[in-house]
C-alpha cells in the first residue's frame, strides 16, 4: 500500500487546469472557502483514506506474460462503505483514480445515500484484449485488491469499459476468497443478484436532471436539440430516455468519431446499423463530425458522457449549448467552468447529473443484503425521487446563495461529510 497523498493547504488554482485531480481540488477549495471549513477539516476531507497499487500479471492468449498496473483508492468512508466504479483504459493514472474517488465521496453525500467514495482502474486497452484475457485480468486484479473490499468496506461497480460481465468475475473471485457475497459488487447481471433498472440507471438519471433543468428554464425537453459525446452505457441510455421525452438527438460520438443530423438521429435505426457494422459511423442520413466539433455544436443540451477534461479553456468559449449536463465524471476543467459561468451557460454538475447509477447501485446492495428483489417500477420511482430531491436542493442553494449549481452541490455534499466526520470523532 502506498502512503496517502500529502495534505496541502488551500492554494490559488493554477492555470491551465488539465489534470482531473486539479478539478476536484479546485471545486473542493471553492466550497470549503464558502463553508468556512477549518484547516484540519480541509486536510482530512481532501486526503484519500487508503490507496492500493497492484501489479497484475496476466498470461495473454499468445502465451506471453504481461504485467498490468491497477489501483483501488478509497477517498472517504465517513458516511458509509466506500463506493465507486472500476475503469479499464490506457490513460488511467493514479491522479485520475484519486480524483474520481473523491468525486464519488461528494456524489454519494449529495444524493444522501449511506456510502463514501472510491474508484479503481487498470491501465490497459480492453478494445485490443480477448474476453479470456479480460477475465484473467479481472480475476487477478480482484484477488490482489480483495483485502480492502467487502459489502461494509468498499463496493466496486462498472465504469468505462467495464460491464455486468466484469462485475460477475469480481463477484465470483471475491466469493472464492470470502464465501458467497453478492453485495460485494454492484452492476451485476439480474440473474446473479443485479438490480432491475441498474443498466439504464445512470442514463435515466441524466434524463431526469435534464428534464428538471429545462422545466426550470421554461423550455421543455420536447423538441430540444441534444448532442451527446460518448455512446456507451451512460450516453446511449441517456439518448434513449431523452428521445422518449421528445428530445431531438442531433449529434452522437464515440471513441472513433461522431455523426450529425440536424433533423435528428433515429436511435432505433442507428441500433440496427450498429448491430450490423459494429459502429455508429457511416449511419445513413448523417454527416461525420469530430469529437471536438460535436462539443461545439449549436444545440440546447450538450451531454459529455465519455472522458474527463474534454471541455477546457481552449474550447469553452466556443461551446454553443445553453445547458451542459455532465454525464461523464469531471468533463469540465475548473478554468472552463469559470468561462461557462461567465457566459451564462447552465452547467448541471457531474456529481448530480450522473448520480442515478450509484443510487440504483445502492438499491442493488440493499436488495442483496436483504436477499429480496424489487420490481423495476419501484427501482425507477425511488431513483427518480432521490434525483429530483437532490436536484431541488442544489437549485435552491444555488439560487439563494447566487452560486453555480456545481458550487452548491459541492457545498451540500462537503457539509454532510464534514458533519459525519465530526460526529464520529477524528
Ligand atoms: P462505456 O465504456 O460504456 O462508454 C464510454 C463511451 O465513451 C464509449 O462510447 C466510448 O467509445 C466513448 N469514448 C471513449 N473514449 C473517448 C474519446 N476519447 N472521445 C470520445 N468518446 C470516447 O462507459 P460509461 O459507463 O458509459 O461511462 C462514461 C462516463 O460516465 C465516464 O466518465 C464514467 O466515469 C461516467 N459514469 C458512468 C457510470 C456508470 O454507471 N457506468 C456512472 C456514473 C458516471
Boltz pocket constraint, residues with backbone or C-beta under 6 A from the ligand:
constraints:
  - pocket:
      binder: B
      contacts: [[A, 158], [A, 159], [A, 160], [A, 161], [A, 162], [A, 198], [A, 202], [A, 229], [A, 230], [A, 231], [A, 232], [A, 233], [A, 234], [A, 235], [A, 253], [A, 254], [A, 255], [A, 256], [A, 291], [A, 305], [A, 306], [A, 307], [A, 308], [A, 327], [A, 328], [A, 329], [A, 354], [A, 355], [A, 357], [A, 358]]
      max_distance: 6.0
